[in-house]
């Protein structure tokens, strides 16, 4: 990842988001993530600077599987069912 100017993440699973955050932190590359759920949208960009927080600082532990709805059940409002 070090060859890129920044990393943009729109993944639908938390395991991937934590992995991309860790890899971008090690590579020293800015990391942006965006996510949506029903009426909510979240977006954050993390700088690789030493004193800057990372995704892991905001969410130290990934939520337990039974506490997080799967993305098939917790869709975006208005998304067509498949």
CORGI-V712792 format. One record per residue. N is the residue number from 0. RES is the residue in one letter. PSI is psi in whole degrees, 0 to 359 (none if undefined). Layout:
N | RES | PSI
N | RES | PSI
This chain:
0 | X | 342
1 | X | 339
2 | X | 352
3 | X | 152
4 | X | 329
5 | X | 163
6 | X | 129
7 | X | 128
8 | X | 129
9 | X | 30
10 | X | 157
11 | X | 10
12 | X | 143
13 | X | 328
14 | X | 316
15 | X | 317
16 | X | 317
17 | X | 322
18 | X | 315
19 | X | 320
20 | X | 312
21 | X | 316
22 | X | 319
23 | X | 327
24 | X | 314
25 | X | 321
26 | X | 347
27 | X | 34
28 | X | 136
29 | X | 144
30 | X | 124
31 | X | 137
32 | X | 148
33 | X | 140
34 | X | 155
35 | X | 151
36 | X | 114
37 | X | 250
38 | X | 0
39 | X | 144
40 | X | 142
41 | X | 141
42 | X | 136
43 | X | 145
44 | X | 131
45 | X | 132
46 | X | 147
47 | X | 3
48 | X | 149
49 | X | 320
50 | X | 4
51 | X | 145
52 | X | 163
53 | X | 177
54 | X | 321
55 | X | 332
56 | X | 322
57 | X | 321
58 | X | 83
59 | X | 327
60 | X | 137
61 | X | 140
62 | X | 152
63 | X | 148
64 | X | 323
65 | X | 353
66 | X | 352
67 | X | 123
68 | X | 147
69 | X | 160
70 | X | 346
71 | X | 326
72 | X | 323
73 | X | 69
74 | X | 179
75 | X | 135
76 | X | 131
77 | X | 352
78 | X | 135
79 | X | 135
80 | X | 144
81 | X | none
